[in-house]
Amino acid sequence: MILRILLYALVFYFIYKFVFDFAIPVYKASKKIKKGMNEMSARMNEQMNQQQGASQQPFQKTAATKKSSNDYIDFEEIK
C-alpha cells in the first residue's frame, strides 16, 4: 500500500517536472518566435509594397529638362 502511494507520488512528480520545466517553456518560446516571424514578415511586406508603389509612379519630366528646338544652334552655322 505504501509502495503504491510512493510510486504514484513519484510518477506525478515526474509528470509535474516534465510539464512545468519542459513543455510550458517550449510552448512559450515557440509562441514568441512565431510572433517575431509574423512581425518580420509584416514589415517585409510593408517595405515591398512601398517600393512597388514608388516604382509604379510614372516619371514626370519637367519643362526645364526638355530642350526646345529654338535653343539649339548647329555648329556649322556659326561663322
Chimera marker file (.cmm) of the C-alpha trace (Angstrom):
<marker_set name="trace">
<marker id="1" x="0.000" y="0.000" z="0.000" r="1" g="1" b="0" radius="0.5"/>
<marker id="2" x="2.765" y="2.476" z="0.970" r="1" g="1" b="0" radius="0.5"/>
<marker id="3" x="4.795" y="1.372" z="-2.037" r="1" g="1" b="0" radius="0.5"/>
<marker id="4" x="1.870" y="2.103" z="-4.372" r="1" g="1" b="0" radius="0.5"/>
<marker id="5" x="1.425" y="5.615" z="-2.896" r="1" g="1" b="0" radius="0.5"/>
<marker id="6" x="5.158" y="6.323" z="-3.270" r="1" g="1" b="0" radius="0.5"/>
<marker id="7" x="5.055" y="5.079" z="-6.858" r="1" g="1" b="0" radius="0.5"/>
<marker id="8" x="2.073" y="7.332" z="-7.691" r="1" g="1" b="0" radius="0.5"/>
<marker id="9" x="3.777" y="10.281" z="-5.993" r="1" g="1" b="0" radius="0.5"/>
<marker id="10" x="6.949" y="9.658" z="-7.984" r="1" g="1" b="0" radius="0.5"/>
<marker id="11" x="5.003" y="9.414" z="-11.275" r="1" g="1" b="0" radius="0.5"/>
<marker id="12" x="3.089" y="12.625" z="-10.533" r="1" g="1" b="0" radius="0.5"/>
<marker id="13" x="6.352" y="14.362" z="-9.608" r="1" g="1" b="0" radius="0.5"/>
<marker id="14" x="7.940" y="13.413" z="-12.947" r="1" g="1" b="0" radius="0.5"/>
<marker id="15" x="4.843" y="14.470" z="-14.860" r="1" g="1" b="0" radius="0.5"/>
<marker id="16" x="4.818" y="17.797" z="-12.974" r="1" g="1" b="0" radius="0.5"/>
<marker id="17" x="8.533" y="18.388" z="-13.678" r="1" g="1" b="0" radius="0.5"/>
<marker id="18" x="8.101" y="17.500" z="-17.360" r="1" g="1" b="0" radius="0.5"/>
<marker id="19" x="5.137" y="19.832" z="-17.835" r="1" g="1" b="0" radius="0.5"/>
<marker id="20" x="6.440" y="22.843" z="-15.931" r="1" g="1" b="0" radius="0.5"/>
<marker id="21" x="10.174" y="22.551" z="-16.710" r="1" g="1" b="0" radius="0.5"/>
<marker id="22" x="9.979" y="21.445" z="-20.343" r="1" g="1" b="0" radius="0.5"/>
<marker id="23" x="6.572" y="21.584" z="-22.053" r="1" g="1" b="0" radius="0.5"/>
<marker id="24" x="5.434" y="25.055" z="-20.973" r="1" g="1" b="0" radius="0.5"/>
<marker id="25" x="8.797" y="26.819" z="-21.644" r="1" g="1" b="0" radius="0.5"/>
<marker id="26" x="8.994" y="25.188" z="-25.092" r="1" g="1" b="0" radius="0.5"/>
<marker id="27" x="5.425" y="26.306" z="-25.842" r="1" g="1" b="0" radius="0.5"/>
<marker id="28" x="6.152" y="29.878" z="-24.733" r="1" g="1" b="0" radius="0.5"/>
<marker id="29" x="9.385" y="30.049" z="-26.742" r="1" g="1" b="0" radius="0.5"/>
<marker id="30" x="7.739" y="28.732" z="-29.899" r="1" g="1" b="0" radius="0.5"/>
<marker id="31" x="4.885" y="31.206" z="-29.484" r="1" g="1" b="0" radius="0.5"/>
<marker id="32" x="7.361" y="34.080" z="-29.069" r="1" g="1" b="0" radius="0.5"/>
<marker id="33" x="9.372" y="33.005" z="-32.134" r="1" g="1" b="0" radius="0.5"/>
<marker id="34" x="6.211" y="32.668" z="-34.218" r="1" g="1" b="0" radius="0.5"/>
<marker id="35" x="5.093" y="36.160" z="-33.172" r="1" g="1" b="0" radius="0.5"/>
<marker id="36" x="8.503" y="37.588" z="-34.121" r="1" g="1" b="0" radius="0.5"/>
<marker id="37" x="8.416" y="35.867" z="-37.514" r="1" g="1" b="0" radius="0.5"/>
<marker id="38" x="4.933" y="37.226" z="-38.206" r="1" g="1" b="0" radius="0.5"/>
<marker id="39" x="6.036" y="40.762" z="-37.307" r="1" g="1" b="0" radius="0.5"/>
<marker id="40" x="9.126" y="40.474" z="-39.511" r="1" g="1" b="0" radius="0.5"/>
<marker id="41" x="7.033" y="39.165" z="-42.395" r="1" g="1" b="0" radius="0.5"/>
<marker id="42" x="4.567" y="42.032" z="-41.999" r="1" g="1" b="0" radius="0.5"/>
<marker id="43" x="7.415" y="44.587" z="-42.056" r="1" g="1" b="0" radius="0.5"/>
<marker id="44" x="8.933" y="42.991" z="-45.158" r="1" g="1" b="0" radius="0.5"/>
<marker id="45" x="5.579" y="43.034" z="-46.943" r="1" g="1" b="0" radius="0.5"/>
<marker id="46" x="5.088" y="46.684" z="-45.997" r="1" g="1" b="0" radius="0.5"/>
<marker id="47" x="8.529" y="47.617" z="-47.345" r="1" g="1" b="0" radius="0.5"/>
<marker id="48" x="7.911" y="45.693" z="-50.567" r="1" g="1" b="0" radius="0.5"/>
<marker id="49" x="4.586" y="47.480" z="-51.041" r="1" g="1" b="0" radius="0.5"/>
<marker id="50" x="6.274" y="50.846" z="-50.504" r="1" g="1" b="0" radius="0.5"/>
<marker id="51" x="8.992" y="50.013" z="-53.023" r="1" g="1" b="0" radius="0.5"/>
<marker id="52" x="6.491" y="48.771" z="-55.594" r="1" g="1" b="0" radius="0.5"/>
<marker id="53" x="4.360" y="51.867" z="-55.091" r="1" g="1" b="0" radius="0.5"/>
<marker id="54" x="7.375" y="54.107" z="-55.643" r="1" g="1" b="0" radius="0.5"/>
<marker id="55" x="8.480" y="52.224" z="-58.768" r="1" g="1" b="0" radius="0.5"/>
<marker id="56" x="4.996" y="52.264" z="-60.299" r="1" g="1" b="0" radius="0.5"/>
<marker id="57" x="4.716" y="56.039" z="-60.200" r="1" g="1" b="0" radius="0.5"/>
<marker id="58" x="5.474" y="57.459" z="-63.651" r="1" g="1" b="0" radius="0.5"/>
<marker id="59" x="8.495" y="59.661" z="-64.025" r="1" g="1" b="0" radius="0.5"/>
<marker id="60" x="7.495" y="63.258" z="-64.543" r="1" g="1" b="0" radius="0.5"/>
<marker id="61" x="9.578" y="65.287" z="-66.943" r="1" g="1" b="0" radius="0.5"/>
<marker id="62" x="9.808" y="68.945" z="-66.230" r="1" g="1" b="0" radius="0.5"/>
<marker id="63" x="9.913" y="71.671" z="-68.812" r="1" g="1" b="0" radius="0.5"/>
<marker id="64" x="13.404" y="72.642" z="-67.675" r="1" g="1" b="0" radius="0.5"/>
<marker id="65" x="14.889" y="69.303" z="-68.703" r="1" g="1" b="0" radius="0.5"/>
<marker id="66" x="13.427" y="69.382" z="-72.219" r="1" g="1" b="0" radius="0.5"/>
<marker id="67" x="15.361" y="71.267" z="-74.845" r="1" g="1" b="0" radius="0.5"/>
<marker id="68" x="13.388" y="73.141" z="-77.384" r="1" g="1" b="0" radius="0.5"/>
<marker id="69" x="14.498" y="73.360" z="-80.982" r="1" g="1" b="0" radius="0.5"/>
<marker id="70" x="14.906" y="77.158" z="-80.688" r="1" g="1" b="0" radius="0.5"/>
<marker id="71" x="17.679" y="76.840" z="-78.106" r="1" g="1" b="0" radius="0.5"/>
<marker id="72" x="19.845" y="74.599" z="-80.273" r="1" g="1" b="0" radius="0.5"/>
<marker id="73" x="22.396" y="76.068" z="-82.675" r="1" g="1" b="0" radius="0.5"/>
<marker id="74" x="24.177" y="73.872" z="-85.176" r="1" g="1" b="0" radius="0.5"/>
<marker id="75" x="27.953" y="74.051" z="-85.041" r="1" g="1" b="0" radius="0.5"/>
<marker id="76" x="28.304" y="74.522" z="-88.809" r="1" g="1" b="0" radius="0.5"/>
<marker id="77" x="26.141" y="77.627" z="-88.867" r="1" g="1" b="0" radius="0.5"/>
<marker id="78" x="28.399" y="79.655" z="-86.569" r="1" g="1" b="0" radius="0.5"/>
<marker id="79" x="30.919" y="81.757" z="-88.551" r="1" g="1" b="0" radius="0.5"/>
<link id1="1" id2="2" r="1" g="1" b="0" radius="0.2"/>
<link id1="2" id2="3" r="1" g="1" b="0" radius="0.2"/>
<link id1="3" id2="4" r="1" g="1" b="0" radius="0.2"/>
<link id1="4" id2="5" r="1" g="1" b="0" radius="0.2"/>
<link id1="5" id2="6" r="1" g="1" b="0" radius="0.2"/>
<link id1="6" id2="7" r="1" g="1" b="0" radius="0.2"/>
<link id1="7" id2="8" r="1" g="1" b="0" radius="0.2"/>
<link id1="8" id2="9" r="1" g="1" b="0" radius="0.2"/>
<link id1="9" id2="10" r="1" g="1" b="0" radius="0.2"/>
<link id1="10" id2="11" r="1" g="1" b="0" radius="0.2"/>
<link id1="11" id2="12" r="1" g="1" b="0" radius="0.2"/>
<link id1="12" id2="13" r="1" g="1" b="0" radius="0.2"/>
<link id1="13" id2="14" r="1" g="1" b="0" radius="0.2"/>
<link id1="14" id2="15" r="1" g="1" b="0" radius="0.2"/>
<link id1="15" id2="16" r="1" g="1" b="0" radius="0.2"/>
<link id1="16" id2="17" r="1" g="1" b="0" radius="0.2"/>
<link id1="17" id2="18" r="1" g="1" b="0" radius="0.2"/>
<link id1="18" id2="19" r="1" g="1" b="0" radius="0.2"/>
<link id1="19" id2="20" r="1" g="1" b="0" radius="0.2"/>
<link id1="20" id2="21" r="1" g="1" b="0" radius="0.2"/>
<link id1="21" id2="22" r="1" g="1" b="0" radius="0.2"/>
<link id1="22" id2="23" r="1" g="1" b="0" radius="0.2"/>
<link id1="23" id2="24" r="1" g="1" b="0" radius="0.2"/>
<link id1="24" id2="25" r="1" g="1" b="0" radius="0.2"/>
<link id1="25" id2="26" r="1" g="1" b="0" radius="0.2"/>
<link id1="26" id2="27" r="1" g="1" b="0" radius="0.2"/>
<link id1="27" id2="28" r="1" g="1" b="0" radius="0.2"/>
<link id1="28" id2="29" r="1" g="1" b="0" radius="0.2"/>
<link id1="29" id2="30" r="1" g="1" b="0" radius="0.2"/>
<link id1="30" id2="31" r="1" g="1" b="0" radius="0.2"/>
<link id1="31" id2="32" r="1" g="1" b="0" radius="0.2"/>
<link id1="32" id2="33" r="1" g="1" b="0" radius="0.2"/>
<link id1="33" id2="34" r="1" g="1" b="0" radius="0.2"/>
<link id1="34" id2="35" r="1" g="1" b="0" radius="0.2"/>
<link id1="35" id2="36" r="1" g="1" b="0" radius="0.2"/>
<link id1="36" id2="37" r="1" g="1" b="0" radius="0.2"/>
<link id1="37" id2="38" r="1" g="1" b="0" radius="0.2"/>
<link id1="38" id2="39" r="1" g="1" b="0" radius="0.2"/>
<link id1="39" id2="40" r="1" g="1" b="0" radius="0.2"/>
<link id1="40" id2="41" r="1" g="1" b="0" radius="0.2"/>
<link id1="41" id2="42" r="1" g="1" b="0" radius="0.2"/>
<link id1="42" id2="43" r="1" g="1" b="0" radius="0.2"/>
<link id1="43" id2="44" r="1" g="1" b="0" radius="0.2"/>
<link id1="44" id2="45" r="1" g="1" b="0" radius="0.2"/>
<link id1="45" id2="46" r="1" g="1" b="0" radius="0.2"/>
<link id1="46" id2="47" r="1" g="1" b="0" radius="0.2"/>
<link id1="47" id2="48" r="1" g="1" b="0" radius="0.2"/>
<link id1="48" id2="49" r="1" g="1" b="0" radius="0.2"/>
<link id1="49" id2="50" r="1" g="1" b="0" radius="0.2"/>
<link id1="50" id2="51" r="1" g="1" b="0" radius="0.2"/>
<link id1="51" id2="52" r="1" g="1" b="0" radius="0.2"/>
<link id1="52" id2="53" r="1" g="1" b="0" radius="0.2"/>
<link id1="53" id2="54" r="1" g="1" b="0" radius="0.2"/>
<link id1="54" id2="55" r="1" g="1" b="0" radius="0.2"/>
<link id1="55" id2="56" r="1" g="1" b="0" radius="0.2"/>
<link id1="56" id2="57" r="1" g="1" b="0" radius="0.2"/>
<link id1="57" id2="58" r="1" g="1" b="0" radius="0.2"/>
<link id1="58" id2="59" r="1" g="1" b="0" radius="0.2"/>
<link id1="59" id2="60" r="1" g="1" b="0" radius="0.2"/>
<link id1="60" id2="61" r="1" g="1" b="0" radius="0.2"/>
<link id1="61" id2="62" r="1" g="1" b="0" radius="0.2"/>
<link id1="62" id2="63" r="1" g="1" b="0" radius="0.2"/>
<link id1="63" id2="64" r="1" g="1" b="0" radius="0.2"/>
<link id1="64" id2="65" r="1" g="1" b="0" radius="0.2"/>
<link id1="65" id2="66" r="1" g="1" b="0" radius="0.2"/>
<link id1="66" id2="67" r="1" g="1" b="0" radius="0.2"/>
<link id1="67" id2="68" r="1" g="1" b="0" radius="0.2"/>
<link id1="68" id2="69" r="1" g="1" b="0" radius="0.2"/>
<link id1="69" id2="70" r="1" g="1" b="0" radius="0.2"/>
<link id1="70" id2="71" r="1" g="1" b="0" radius="0.2"/>
<link id1="71" id2="72" r="1" g="1" b="0" radius="0.2"/>
<link id1="72" id2="73" r="1" g="1" b="0" radius="0.2"/>
<link id1="73" id2="74" r="1" g="1" b="0" radius="0.2"/>
<link id1="74" id2="75" r="1" g="1" b="0" radius="0.2"/>
<link id1="75" id2="76" r="1" g="1" b="0" radius="0.2"/>
<link id1="76" id2="77" r="1" g="1" b="0" radius="0.2"/>
<link id1="77" id2="78" r="1" g="1" b="0" radius="0.2"/>
<link id1="78" id2="79" r="1" g="1" b="0" radius="0.2"/>
</marker_set>
